[in-house]
């Protein structure tokens, strides 16, 4: 689960602090919050999924051993871990462990990370979780059709036929449900 928000960043920082203190469970939290971003960095540099998986494994093993080196006053946890992953991937290039598809070592230093920033990914994940939570608060006559229309792509006409109601009724249910959903999202529930 990749999330970004002040709460998620704080959760990552607390997990890094616990990890530095030797808490094995914190490594799982750090992994869940960072693996997609770090894997993307390794993939871009190494150009091979298997090599990137190996590099990512090295990242978390080394992190476990060296978590106490993290200094929150110098970098955010995700920035430190991204640098860590980049360096681990570049190390694999330098030692010749990578067989094919990798960028040259001198180009890896300038390789841009084209994915969304970690904080944006965390915000998107939090927003998605909030949408699903707000959908749960809706009347089933509203929530079900909204899910089906927007997440599965069915038309209002298909939904009306499926539920045996007039098209206008289905549109009204969805319109009222969307208004409630918007209110819930704005309240931050």
C-alpha positions in Angstrom: 0.0 0.0 0.0 1.5 3.2 -1.1 0.0 6.3 0.5 1.0 9.9 0.8 -0.3 12.4 3.3 1.1 14.1 6.3 -0.2 11.1 8.3 1.4 8.6 6.0 4.7 10.4 6.0 4.5 10.5 9.8 3.7 6.8 9.9 6.8 6.2 7.7 9.0 8.3 10.0 7.8 6.5 13.1 8.4 3.2 11.4 11.9 4.3 10.5 12.5 5.3 14.1 11.2 1.9 15.4 13.3 0.1 12.7 16.4 1.9 14.0 15.5 0.7 17.5 15.5 -2.9 16.2 11.7 -3.5 15.8 11.3 -6.2 13.0 7.6 -5.3 12.5 8.6 -1.8 11.5 10.5 -3.2 8.5 7.2 -4.5 7.1 5.5 -1.1 7.6 8.4 0.6 5.8 8.3 -2.0 3.0 4.5 -1.5 2.5 4.8 2.3 2.4 7.9 2.4 0.0 8.3 -0.7 -2.1 6.5 0.5 -5.2 8.5 3.7 -5.4 11.8 2.0 -4.7 11.1 -0.8 -7.1 10.4 1.8 -9.8 13.8 3.4 -9.2 15.6 0.1 -9.4 13.7 -0.9 -12.6 14.6 2.3 -14.4 18.2 2.0 -13.6 18.6 -1.7 -14.1 16.2 -2.2 -17.0 15.3 -5.7 -15.9 12.5 -6.7 -13.5 14.5 -9.6 -12.0 17.5 -7.5 -11.4 15.4 -4.8 -9.9 13.8 -7.3 -7.5 17.2 -8.5 -6.4 18.4 -4.9 -5.9 15.2 -4.1 -3.9 15.8 -7.1 -1.7 19.4 -5.8 -1.1 17.9 -2.4 -0.2 15.7 -3.8 2.5 18.3 -6.2 3.9 20.8 -3.4 4.1 18.2 -1.1 5.5 17.5 -3.6 8.3 21.3 -3.6 9.1 21.8 0.1 8.8 18.5 1.7 9.9 20.2 3.5 12.7 22.1 5.6 10.2 19.0 7.4 9.1 19.0 11.1 10.2 15.6 12.8 10.0 17.2 16.2 10.1 19.0 15.6 6.8 16.3 14.0 4.6 12.7 12.7 4.7 12.5 8.9 5.0 11.3 8.5 1.4 14.1 10.7 0.0 16.7 8.8 2.0 15.3 5.4 0.9 15.1 6.5 -2.7 18.7 7.6 -2.7 19.5 4.3 -1.0 17.7 2.3 -3.7 19.4 4.3 -6.5 22.8 3.7 -5.0 22.1 0.0 -4.5 21.0 -0.3 -8.2 24.1 1.7 -9.4 26.3 -0.6 -7.2 24.9 -3.6 -9.0 25.8 -2.0 -12.3 29.3 -1.2 -11.2 30.0 -4.7 -9.9 28.8 -6.3 -13.2 26.0 -8.2 -11.6 23.5 -7.0 -14.2 23.3 -9.0 -17.4 21.2 -7.0 -19.8 19.0 -4.0 -20.4 20.6 -1.8 -17.8 21.6 1.8 -18.5 25.3 2.6 -18.5 26.7 3.4 -15.0 27.6 7.0 -16.0 24.0 7.6 -17.1 22.4 6.1 -14.0 23.5 9.1 -11.9 21.4 11.5 -13.9 18.5 9.1 -14.5 15.3 10.9 -13.6 12.6 9.2 -11.7 9.6 9.7 -14.0 7.0 8.3 -11.6 4.9 10.4 -9.4 6.6 11.7 -6.3 6.2 9.5 -3.3 4.1 12.1 -1.5 1.7 12.3 -4.4 1.4 8.5 -4.5 0.6 8.6 -0.8 -2.0 11.3 -1.3 -3.6 9.3 -4.1 -3.8 6.2 -2.0 -5.3 8.1 1.0 -7.8 9.7 -1.3 -8.8 6.4 -2.8 -9.2 4.9 0.7 -11.4 7.9 1.7 -13.6 7.5 -1.4 -14.2 3.8 -0.5 -14.9 4.7 3.1 -17.4 7.4 2.0 -19.1 5.0 -0.4 -19.7 2.6 2.5 -21.8 5.4 4.2 -24.2 5.6 1.3 -27.6 3.9 1.0 -27.1 0.7 -1.0 -29.5 2.0 -3.7 -27.0 4.9 -4.2 -23.6 3.3 -3.3 -24.0 0.1 -5.4 -24.9 1.9 -8.7 -22.2 4.5 -8.1 -19.6 1.8 -7.7 -20.8 -0.1 -10.7 -21.0 3.0 -12.9 -17.7 4.6 -12.0 -15.6 1.6 -11.1 -16.9 -1.0 -13.6 -18.0 1.3 -16.4 -21.7 0.4 -16.7 -24.1 3.1 -18.0 -27.0 4.5 -16.1 -29.3 2.8 -18.6 -27.7 -0.6 -17.9 -28.0 -0.1 -14.2 -31.6 1.0 -14.4 -32.4 -2.1 -16.5 -30.4 -4.4 -14.1 -32.3 -3.0 -11.0 -35.7 -2.8 -12.8 -36.2 0.9 -12.2 -36.9 3.8 -14.6 -33.8 5.5 -16.0 -34.8 8.8 -14.3 -34.9 7.1 -10.9 -31.5 5.6 -11.4 -30.1 9.0 -12.4 -31.7 10.6 -9.3 -30.2 7.9 -7.0 -26.8 8.4 -8.4 -27.0 12.2 -8.4 -28.1 12.2 -4.7 -25.4 9.6 -3.9 -22.7 11.7 -5.6 -23.8 14.8 -3.6 -23.5 12.8 -0.3 -20.2 11.4 -1.4 -18.9 14.9 -2.2 -20.0 16.1 1.2 -18.4 13.1 3.0 -15.1 13.7 1.1 -15.1 17.4 1.9 -15.7 16.6 5.6 -12.7 14.3 5.5 -14.6 11.4 7.0 
